[in-house]
């Protein structure tokens, strides 16, 4: 498309980056009645995108100058490019071409502190910068994602109608909301991804128990997961898992999942979640266990060698009731999932308090009900829990969740015990159970931990019988001598 023809047309939304996510989001926006101006670093991508979609209201441009001139004001521009340096480079190249009040949106998986830095810098120049989580992958981008925008509330009103139009829809409305100022949107997306890691690991552990305790094959596993998807566990990930079990390898005729190497990779958002949780002092053991499991899976050769040397249990039960195990694993998966979401939502609350974002946790559950990878039926229950009590300290304290956890914990413990008796690793289920037990315990053994710290490091402690004294120190060695 020539420069003159691009200038003669005005897009209502701009897209920088025509990779899988960028091109599908652009088509989604256009399909909802908003002409889209596009630009990509590789000009040939623009040419092919426009030629493939000639009948659509798409404006292809070859330079950033041409791109910005072909947009209505205030300019609404979304970047769907790789996080890190590419975002800073693009901002540096385009900001001089923008005018006061224009809106630049980073839809990639950027670290929230980078988003805070960028938002503050651009605000000084009269520009609005948003960091928006976009979840749902290629399908979500094209047909309706879950969107988590963070930036200026006033500026959000200029993109709200577009975001609400393109977002996934549920019975609770479009899966988008104003999350909060500066880095709030990317913070929520980061934790969302951490919860996703936990979800996937818990499902993998359920699969591992069923295949190794009961010897259930892929075809029957597909049937079981289909049944689970018709109940409390109904979710995108359970549905996807059932479908995976039914795919046959064309070459061998075997279930394809059995031929996939057991080395899971990661892109970084899960790691950030764990790091930030440590910084804020928020326990997320289920999510951390999921991260550890991916790292352990990556040392495949070392594990193969260890399997020849290190042996597990030599005597294990062999007469498990099949239906009991299946039911127990289902309940353990759901209970563990509740703990994982509780941990993630508590981290979002802590981040909101730290940065004064005012994030509505019930709204986060609502916008995750559709479009995103962790969409699930029980998010409706979470949303209602926060609607009942906005300041709910933990999902485990909600009456509905508490009642379910009480009734299912026997099965939960049985599933974990069954796995451990056979040497089957269930780090995320075990971590969830330990989190549950720790949270409900009035007196934990960390009184001894604090006494040890005071003994060797004079770190002080507080007395249960004299709280008014505050922190005190004892010369423990000297006291022994007396």
C-alpha positions as CSV (number, residue, x, y, z in Angstrom):
1,X,0.0,0.0,0.0
2,X,1.4,3.4,-0.9
3,X,2.1,6.1,1.6
4,X,-0.5,8.4,0.0
5,X,-3.3,5.8,0.2
6,X,-2.4,5.1,3.8
7,X,-2.7,8.7,4.8
8,X,-6.1,9.0,3.1
9,X,-7.5,6.4,5.5
10,X,-7.8,6.6,9.2
11,X,-7.7,3.6,11.5
12,X,-9.5,3.7,14.9
13,X,-6.9,1.2,16.4
14,X,-3.3,0.5,15.6
15,X,-1.4,-2.8,15.9
16,X,2.4,-3.0,16.0
17,X,3.6,-6.6,15.5
18,X,1.9,-9.1,13.2
19,X,3.0,-12.3,14.7
20,X,0.4,-14.9,15.6
21,X,-1.1,-12.8,18.5
22,X,-0.9,-9.4,16.8
23,X,-2.5,-10.5,13.5
24,X,-5.3,-12.4,15.3
25,X,-6.1,-9.4,17.6
26,X,-6.1,-7.1,14.6
27,X,-8.6,-9.3,12.8
28,X,-10.7,-9.5,16.0
29,X,-10.7,-5.7,16.4
30,X,-11.6,-5.2,12.7
31,X,-14.4,-7.7,12.8
32,X,-16.1,-5.7,15.5
33,X,-16.3,-2.6,13.3
34,X,-13.1,-0.8,14.1
35,X,-10.7,-0.1,11.1
36,X,-7.2,-1.2,12.1
37,X,-3.9,0.3,11.0
38,X,-1.0,-2.1,11.1
39,X,2.8,-2.0,11.1
40,X,5.5,-4.6,11.4
41,X,9.3,-4.3,11.4
42,X,9.4,-6.7,8.5
43,X,7.4,-4.9,5.8
44,X,6.7,-8.1,3.8
45,X,4.6,-9.3,6.8
46,X,2.4,-6.2,6.3
47,X,2.1,-6.9,2.6
48,X,1.1,-10.5,3.1
49,X,-1.3,-9.7,5.9
50,X,-3.1,-7.1,3.8
51,X,-3.2,-9.2,0.7
52,X,-4.7,-12.2,2.7
53,X,-7.4,-9.9,4.1
54,X,-8.2,-7.6,1.2
55,X,-11.9,-7.3,2.0
56,X,-11.3,-6.1,5.5
57,X,-10.8,-2.6,6.9
58,X,-7.1,-2.9,7.4
59,X,-4.6,-0.2,6.6
60,X,-1.0,-1.4,5.9
61,X,1.9,0.9,6.5
62,X,5.6,0.7,5.9
63,X,7.0,3.2,8.3
64,X,6.1,4.4,11.8
65,X,5.5,7.9,10.5
66,X,3.0,6.5,8.0
67,X,1.5,4.3,10.7
68,X,0.9,7.2,13.2
69,X,-0.5,9.5,10.5
70,X,-3.0,6.8,9.6
71,X,-4.7,6.8,13.0
72,X,-7.5,8.8,14.5
73,X,-6.7,10.8,17.7
74,X,-6.3,10.0,20.4
75,X,-4.2,7.3,18.8
76,X,-4.9,3.9,20.3
77,X,-1.9,1.7,19.6
78,X,-1.2,-1.8,20.8
79,X,2.2,-3.5,20.6
80,X,2.2,-7.3,20.4
81,X,6.0,-7.8,20.3
82,X,8.6,-9.7,22.4
83,X,9.0,-8.4,25.9
84,X,12.2,-6.7,27.0
85,X,14.4,-4.6,24.8
86,X,12.1,-4.7,21.7
87,X,9.4,-2.8,23.7
88,X,11.9,-0.1,24.8
89,X,13.2,0.3,21.3
90,X,9.8,0.6,19.8
91,X,8.7,3.2,22.4
92,X,11.9,5.2,21.7
93,X,11.2,5.1,17.9
94,X,7.5,6.0,18.1
95,X,7.1,8.4,21.0
96,X,8.3,11.5,19.0
97,X,5.6,10.8,16.5
98,X,2.8,10.8,19.1
99,X,0.9,13.7,20.6
100,X,-0.4,14.5,24.0
101,X,-3.2,12.1,25.1
102,X,-2.2,9.3,22.7
103,X,-2.4,5.8,24.1
104,X,0.3,3.1,23.7
105,X,-0.5,-0.4,25.0
106,X,2.0,-3.2,25.6
107,X,0.1,-6.5,25.2
108,X,3.1,-8.8,25.7
109,X,4.2,-10.6,28.8
110,X,6.4,-7.7,30.1
111,X,7.6,-7.7,33.7
112,X,5.3,-5.3,35.7
113,X,8.2,-3.2,37.0
114,X,9.3,-2.5,33.5
115,X,5.7,-1.4,32.8
116,X,5.8,0.9,35.8
117,X,9.0,2.5,34.6
118,X,7.7,3.0,31.1
119,X,4.3,4.3,32.2
120,X,6.0,6.9,34.5
121,X,8.4,8.1,31.8
122,X,5.7,8.5,29.1
123,X,3.3,10.2,31.5
124,X,6.0,12.9,32.0
125,X,5.8,13.4,28.2
126,X,2.0,13.6,28.2
127,X,1.5,10.1,26.8
128,X,-0.6,7.3,28.2
129,X,1.0,3.9,28.5
130,X,-0.9,0.7,29.3
131,X,0.4,-2.7,30.2
132,X,-2.3,-5.2,29.3
133,X,-2.4,-8.9,30.0
134,X,-3.8,-10.8,27.1
135,X,-4.7,-14.4,27.8
136,X,-6.1,-17.1,25.6
137,X,-3.4,-17.8,23.0
138,X,-4.1,-17.7,19.3
139,X,-7.7,-18.8,19.6
140,X,-8.5,-16.2,22.3
141,X,-6.8,-13.4,20.4
142,X,-9.0,-14.2,17.3
143,X,-12.3,-15.0,19.0
144,X,-12.2,-13.3,22.4
145,X,-9.4,-13.1,24.9
146,X,-9.3,-12.2,28.6
147,X,-7.8,-8.7,28.9
148,X,-6.2,-7.2,31.9
149,X,-5.3,-3.5,31.2
150,X,-3.4,-1.3,33.7
151,X,-2.8,2.4,33.2
152,X,-4.6,5.7,33.5
153,X,-8.3,5.2,34.4
154,X,-9.2,8.3,32.4
155,X,-7.3,7.0,29.3
156,X,-8.9,3.6,29.6
157,X,-12.3,5.1,28.7
158,X,-10.9,5.8,25.2
159,X,-10.1,2.0,24.6
160,X,-12.8,0.5,26.8
161,X,-15.4,0.2,24.0
162,X,-12.9,-1.6,21.8
163,X,-11.6,-3.9,24.5
164,X,-15.1,-4.8,25.7
165,X,-16.1,-5.6,22.1
166,X,-13.2,-7.9,21.4
167,X,-13.0,-9.7,24.8
168,X,-14.5,-13.1,25.5
169,X,-18.1,-13.0,26.8
170,X,-19.7,-15.0,29.7
171,X,-22.9,-14.7,31.6
172,X,-21.0,-12.2,33.8
173,X,-20.2,-9.8,30.9
174,X,-17.1,-9.2,28.8
175,X,-13.8,-10.6,30.1
176,X,-12.1,-7.3,30.6
177,X,-12.0,-4.7,33.3
178,X,-9.8,-1.8,34.3
179,X,-7.4,-3.5,36.7
180,X,-5.6,-0.5,38.2
181,X,-2.8,2.1,37.6
182,X,0.6,1.6,35.9
183,X,1.8,-2.0,36.2
184,X,-1.3,-3.5,37.7
185,X,-2.4,-5.2,34.5
186,X,0.9,-6.9,33.9
187,X,1.2,-7.9,37.6
188,X,-2.2,-9.6,37.4
189,X,-1.2,-11.4,34.1
190,X,2.0,-12.5,35.7
191,X,0.2,-14.1,38.7
192,X,-2.4,-15.5,36.3
193,X,0.4,-17.3,34.5
194,X,1.7,-18.6,37.8
195,X,-1.7,-20.0,38.7
196,X,-1.7,-21.6,35.2
197,X,1.6,-23.3,36.0
198,X,0.1,-24.7,39.2
199,X,-3.0,-25.9,37.4
200,X,-1.0,-27.7,34.7
201,X,1.2,-29.4,37.3
202,X,-1.7,-30.6,39.4
203,X,-3.4,-32.1,36.3
204,X,-0.1,-33.8,35.4
205,X,0.1,-35.3,38.9
206,X,-3.5,-36.6,38.7
207,X,-2.6,-38.2,35.4
208,X,0.6,-39.7,36.9
209,X,-1.3,-41.4,39.8
210,X,-4.0,-42.8,37.5
211,X,-1.5,-44.3,35.0
212,X,1.0,-45.6,37.5
213,X,-1.3,-46.8,40.3
214,X,-4.2,-48.1,38.2
215,X,-2.4,-48.6,34.9
216,X,-5.0,-46.7,33.0
217,X,-4.2,-46.0,29.3
218,X,-4.7,-42.9,27.3
219,X,-8.1,-43.8,25.9
220,X,-9.7,-44.4,29.3
221,X,-7.9,-41.4,30.7
222,X,-9.6,-39.3,28.0
223,X,-13.0,-40.7,29.2
224,X,-12.2,-40.0,32.8
225,X,-11.2,-36.4,32.1
226,X,-14.3,-35.9,30.0
227,X,-16.4,-37.0,33.0
228,X,-14.5,-34.7,35.3
229,X,-15.0,-31.8,32.8
230,X,-18.8,-32.3,33.3
231,X,-18.5,-31.5,37.0
232,X,-16.7,-29.3,39.5
233,X,-13.5,-29.5,37.5
234,X,-15.0,-28.1,34.3
235,X,-12.3,-26.0,32.7
236,X,-10.4,-25.3,29.5
237,X,-7.3,-27.2,30.8
238,X,-9.3,-30.3,31.8
239,X,-11.2,-30.3,28.4
240,X,-7.9,-29.9,26.6
241,X,-6.3,-32.7,28.5
242,X,-9.1,-35.1,27.6
243,X,-8.6,-34.2,23.9
244,X,-4.9,-34.8,24.1
245,X,-5.3,-38.3,25.4
246,X,-7.4,-39.1,22.2
247,X,-4.8,-38.0,19.7
248,X,-3.0,-40.9,18.0
249,X,0.5,-40.7,16.4
250,X,0.1,-41.2,12.6
251,X,3.5,-43.0,12.4
252,X,3.1,-45.5,15.2
253,X,-0.6,-45.6,16.0
254,X,0.3,-45.0,19.7
255,X,-1.2,-42.3,21.8
256,X,0.8,-39.2,20.9
257,X,1.1,-38.1,24.5
258,X,3.1,-41.2,25.3
259,X,5.7,-40.2,22.7
260,X,6.2,-36.6,24.1
261,X,9.5,-36.2,25.9
262,X,8.9,-35.4,29.6
263,X,10.9,-32.1,29.6
264,X,8.6,-29.0,30.3
265,X,9.9,-25.6,29.3
266,X,8.9,-22.1,30.7
267,X,9.1,-18.6,29.4
268,X,9.6,-16.6,32.7
269,X,6.2,-15.3,34.0
270,X,6.0,-18.2,36.4
271,X,9.5,-17.6,37.7
272,X,8.6,-13.9,38.2
273,X,5.6,-14.9,40.2
274,X,7.7,-17.0,42.6
275,X,10.4,-14.2,42.9
276,X,7.8,-11.5,43.7
277,X,6.0,-13.7,46.2
278,X,9.3,-14.2,48.0
279,X,9.9,-10.4,48.0
280,X,6.4,-9.8,49.4
281,X,6.5,-12.7,51.9
282,X,3.4,-14.4,50.4
283,X,3.4,-18.2,50.5
284,X,2.7,-19.8,47.1
285,X,3.9,-23.4,47.6
286,X,1.8,-25.0,44.9
287,X,3.0,-22.6,42.2
288,X,6.6,-22.9,43.4
289,X,6.3,-26.7,43.3
290,X,5.1,-26.5,39.7
291,X,8.1,-24.4,38.8
292,X,10.5,-26.8,40.6
293,X,8.8,-29.7,38.7
294,X,9.5,-28.1,35.3
295,X,13.2,-27.5,36.3
296,X,13.5,-31.1,37.5
297,X,12.0,-32.4,34.3
298,X,14.6,-30.6,32.3
299,X,17.5,-32.6,33.7
300,X,16.3,-35.7,31.8
301,X,19.7,-37.4,31.3
302,X,20.5,-37.0,35.0
303,X,17.2,-38.5,36.0
304,X,17.7,-41.4,33.7
305,X,21.0,-42.2,35.3
306,X,19.5,-41.7,38.8
307,X,16.7,-44.1,38.0
308,X,19.2,-46.9,37.6
309,X,20.9,-46.2,40.9
310,X,18.3,-44.9,43.4
311,X,15.3,-47.1,44.1
312,X,11.9,-46.2,45.5
313,X,9.6,-48.2,47.8
314,X,10.1,-52.0,47.5
315,X,6.8,-53.0,49.1
316,X,3.6,-51.2,47.9
317,X,-0.1,-52.0,48.1
318,X,-1.5,-53.8,45.0
319,X,-5.2,-54.1,45.7
320,X,-6.5,-50.5,45.4
321,X,-10.1,-50.0,44.6
322,X,-10.1,-48.5,41.2
323,X,-13.2,-46.3,41.6
324,X,-12.1,-45.1,45.0
325,X,-8.7,-44.0,43.6
326,X,-10.3,-42.2,40.7
327,X,-12.7,-40.3,42.9
328,X,-9.9,-39.5,45.4
329,X,-7.7,-38.1,42.7
330,X,-10.5,-36.0,41.4
331,X,-11.2,-34.5,44.8
332,X,-7.5,-34.1,45.5
333,X,-7.1,-32.2,42.2
334,X,-10.0,-29.9,43.0
335,X,-8.9,-29.2,46.6
336,X,-5.3,-28.6,45.5
337,X,-6.6,-26.2,42.8
338,X,-8.5,-24.2,45.3
339,X,-5.3,-23.8,47.4
340,X,-3.4,-22.7,44.3
341,X,-5.9,-20.0,43.4
342,X,-6.0,-18.9,47.0
343,X,-2.2,-18.4,46.9
344,X,-2.3,-16.5,43.6
345,X,-5.1,-14.2,44.6
346,X,-3.4,-13.4,47.9
347,X,-0.3,-12.4,46.0
348,X,-2.4,-10.1,43.8
349,X,-3.9,-8.6,47.0
350,X,-0.5,-8.0,48.4
351,X,0.8,-6.4,45.2
352,X,-2.3,-4.2,45.2
353,X,-1.6,-3.1,48.7
354,X,2.1,-2.4,48.0
355,X,1.4,-0.2,45.0
356,X,-2.0,1.2,46.0
357,X,-3.6,-0.2,42.9
358,X,-7.1,-1.0,44.4
359,X,-7.5,-4.3,42.5
360,X,-10.9,-6.0,42.8
361,X,-10.2,-9.7,43.3
362,X,-13.8,-10.6,42.5
363,X,-13.4,-8.8,39.2
364,X,-10.2,-10.7,38.4
365,X,-12.1,-14.0,38.9
366,X,-14.9,-12.7,36.7
367,X,-12.7,-11.7,33.7
368,X,-10.9,-15.1,33.9
369,X,-14.2,-17.0,33.4
370,X,-13.8,-16.8,29.7
371,X,-11.1,-16.4,27.0
372,X,-8.1,-17.3,29.1
373,X,-6.1,-20.5,29.7
374,X,-7.3,-20.9,33.3
375,X,-11.0,-20.3,32.6
376,X,-13.0,-22.7,34.7
377,X,-16.4,-23.1,36.2
378,X,-15.3,-22.6,39.8
379,X,-14.1,-19.1,39.0
380,X,-17.8,-18.2,39.3
381,X,-17.7,-19.6,42.9
382,X,-14.5,-17.5,43.5
383,X,-16.2,-14.4,42.2
384,X,-19.2,-14.9,44.4
385,X,-16.9,-15.5,47.4
386,X,-15.4,-12.0,47.0
387,X,-18.8,-10.5,46.3
388,X,-19.9,-11.9,49.7
389,X,-16.8,-10.5,51.4
390,X,-14.5,-8.1,49.4
391,X,-11.9,-8.3,52.2
392,X,-11.8,-12.1,52.4
393,X,-8.3,-12.9,53.7
394,X,-8.2,-16.4,52.0
395,X,-10.5,-18.5,49.8
396,X,-10.3,-21.2,52.4
397,X,-12.3,-19.0,54.8
398,X,-15.2,-18.7,52.5
399,X,-18.1,-20.8,53.8
400,X,-18.7,-22.5,50.5
401,X,-15.1,-23.4,49.9
402,X,-14.6,-24.4,53.5
403,X,-17.5,-26.8,53.5
404,X,-16.2,-28.5,50.3
405,X,-12.6,-28.7,51.7
406,X,-13.8,-30.3,54.9
407,X,-15.9,-32.9,53.0
408,X,-13.1,-33.8,50.6
409,X,-10.0,-33.8,52.7
410,X,-10.2,-37.5,53.4
411,X,-10.0,-38.3,49.7
412,X,-7.3,-35.7,49.2
413,X,-5.1,-37.3,51.9
414,X,-5.8,-40.7,50.5
415,X,-4.7,-39.7,47.0
416,X,-1.5,-38.1,48.2
417,X,-0.8,-41.0,50.5
418,X,-1.4,-43.5,47.7
419,X,1.1,-41.7,45.5
420,X,3.7,-41.4,48.2
421,X,3.4,-45.1,49.1
422,X,4.4,-45.9,45.6
423,X,7.1,-43.3,45.2
424,X,5.1,-41.3,42.7
425,X,6.1,-37.6,43.0
426,X,3.1,-35.3,43.7
427,X,4.9,-32.1,44.7
428,X,2.1,-29.7,43.9
429,X,-0.7,-31.8,45.5
430,X,1.5,-32.3,48.6
431,X,2.3,-28.6,48.7
432,X,-1.3,-27.7,48.5
433,X,-2.2,-30.1,51.3
434,X,0.7,-28.7,53.5
435,X,-0.6,-25.2,52.8
436,X,-4.1,-26.2,53.9
437,X,-2.8,-27.9,57.1
438,X,-0.4,-25.0,57.9
439,X,-3.1,-22.3,57.4
440,X,-5.6,-24.1,59.6
441,X,-3.0,-24.8,62.4
442,X,-3.1,-22.4,65.4
443,X,0.4,-23.4,66.7
444,X,3.1,-24.1,64.1
445,X,6.6,-25.3,65.1
446,X,8.3,-22.1,64.1
447,X,8.5,-21.2,67.8
448,X,11.5,-23.5,67.7
449,X,12.8,-21.9,64.5
450,X,12.7,-18.4,66.1
451,X,14.4,-19.8,69.3
452,X,17.2,-21.2,67.1
453,X,17.6,-17.8,65.3
454,X,17.8,-16.1,68.7
455,X,20.3,-18.6,70.0
456,X,22.9,-18.3,67.2
457,X,22.2,-14.8,65.8
458,X,20.5,-12.9,68.6
459,X,17.5,-12.2,66.3
460,X,15.1,-11.9,69.3
461,X,11.7,-13.3,69.6
462,X,8.3,-12.5,71.1
463,X,6.8,-14.2,74.2
464,X,3.3,-15.7,74.1
465,X,2.8,-14.8,77.8
466,X,4.1,-11.3,77.6
467,X,3.3,-9.7,74.2
468,X,3.6,-6.3,75.8
469,X,7.4,-6.8,76.0
470,X,7.8,-6.8,72.3
471,X,11.0,-8.4,70.9
472,X,13.3,-9.8,73.6
473,X,16.6,-11.7,73.5
474,X,17.8,-14.6,75.7
475,X,21.4,-15.7,76.1
476,X,20.5,-19.4,75.6
477,X,23.9,-20.8,76.2
478,X,24.4,-18.9,79.4
479,X,21.0,-20.0,80.6
480,X,22.0,-23.7,80.1
481,X,25.0,-23.2,82.3
482,X,22.8,-21.9,85.1
